[in-house]
Amino acid sequence: MSSYNIFTAKTEVPEFFKVPAEETVSQTSGTQDIQAQMQNVIQEQLKGVIPTNSIIGLFNLAVWSMLTFILIFGGTQIAGLGIKLIKN
C-alpha cells in the first residue's frame, strides 16, 4: 500500500539519502587555492546540468524499489511453499 501511495504522489518517498548542507568557505586571505576554485566551478556546472535534488530523489526511489522487490519476492516464495504444503 505504501508503494501505491508513493506512486500516486500521496506520500513522499522515504529519505534514505539526504541532500548535504551547503558549506560556506570563509576566505581569510582573499583567494582560495586552485584546486578549491576548480571544485567550485565544476560543482556549479554540474548543478546546471543535473540538479542535486533529482539525483538524491532517484537514489531514494531506487532503494525503495529494491526493498519493495525483496518483500514481494519473499512473499511469493512463502506463498509457493504454502501451496506446495496444501497440495501434499
Backbone torsions as a table, in degrees:
resi	resn	phi	psi	omega
1	MET	NA	-36.3	179.4
2	SER	-63.7	-40.4	179.2
3	SER	-64.1	-38.6	177.3
4	TYR	-63.8	-43.6	178.5
5	ASN	-64.0	-36.2	177.0
6	ILE	-68.9	-41.9	-179.0
7	PHE	-64.1	-36.7	-179.8
8	THR	-89.1	7.5	176.2
9	ALA	63.5	28.5	173.8
10	LYS	-82.1	-29.3	176.1
11	THR	-131.0	161.1	178.9
12	GLU	-83.4	156.8	174.9
13	VAL	-69.4	134.6	177.7
14	PRO	-58.3	141.8	-177.1
15	GLU	-92.2	101.7	173.1
16	PHE	-86.2	-32.4	177.1
17	PHE	-117.8	141.9	179.8
18	LYS	-119.3	153.7	178.0
19	VAL	-73.7	125.9	179.3
20	PRO	-66.6	147.8	179.2
21	ALA	-69.1	145.9	178.3
22	GLU	-68.3	130.0	178.0
23	GLU	-99.2	133.2	176.3
24	THR	-104.0	131.4	-178.4
25	VAL	-101.6	122.3	179.0
26	SER	-81.6	136.4	-178.2
27	GLN	-102.8	100.5	-179.4
28	THR	-83.0	-35.9	-178.1
29	SER	-93.9	-5.1	179.0
30	GLY	93.4	-19.5	177.9
31	THR	-133.9	151.9	175.5
32	GLN	-104.5	164.4	175.3
33	ASP	-71.4	162.0	-173.6
34	ILE	-60.8	-39.1	-177.5
35	GLN	-64.8	-42.0	179.5
36	ALA	-66.5	-37.8	177.8
37	GLN	-65.2	-42.4	178.9
38	MET	-64.3	-40.8	179.4
39	GLN	-62.4	-41.9	178.0
40	ASN	-64.5	-40.9	179.8
41	VAL	-64.7	-43.8	179.8
42	ILE	-64.6	-42.0	178.4
43	GLN	-61.4	-42.5	179.2
44	GLU	-64.8	-39.4	178.5
45	GLN	-66.6	-40.7	179.1
46	LEU	-67.3	-35.0	178.1
47	LYS	-63.8	-32.0	177.8
48	GLY	-70.8	-32.6	-177.9
49	VAL	-85.2	-51.8	-176.9
50	ILE	-129.0	112.7	178.6
51	PRO	-64.0	144.2	-177.8
52	THR	-61.3	-39.6	-177.8
53	ASN	-64.1	-32.1	-179.4
54	SER	-71.3	-36.2	178.5
55	ILE	-67.1	-46.2	179.3
56	ILE	-63.4	-41.6	178.1
57	GLY	-62.4	-39.1	177.9
58	LEU	-64.9	-42.8	177.0
59	PHE	-62.7	-43.8	178.9
60	ASN	-61.7	-42.8	179.4
61	LEU	-66.2	-37.3	178.8
62	ALA	-65.7	-43.2	179.1
63	VAL	-64.6	-43.3	179.3
64	TRP	-62.7	-40.4	178.9
65	SER	-64.7	-40.3	177.6
66	MET	-64.0	-43.6	178.4
67	LEU	-63.5	-40.4	177.7
68	THR	-63.9	-42.4	178.2
69	PHE	-60.3	-43.2	179.8
70	ILE	-61.7	-43.0	179.1
71	LEU	-65.9	-41.5	178.8
72	ILE	-66.5	-42.3	178.2
73	PHE	-62.3	-43.2	178.2
74	GLY	-62.7	-41.8	177.8
75	GLY	-63.3	-37.8	177.6
76	THR	-64.0	-43.3	179.8
77	GLN	-65.3	-42.0	178.9
78	ILE	-65.1	-42.0	178.2
79	ALA	-64.2	-38.6	177.7
80	GLY	-62.7	-41.5	176.9
81	LEU	-64.1	-39.0	178.3
82	GLY	-63.8	-40.7	179.1
83	ILE	-65.8	-41.5	177.1
84	LYS	-61.1	-41.6	-179.9
85	LEU	-67.0	-37.7	179.3
86	ILE	-67.3	-39.4	-179.9
87	LYS	-65.1	-35.6	-178.4
88	ASN	-86.6	NA	NA
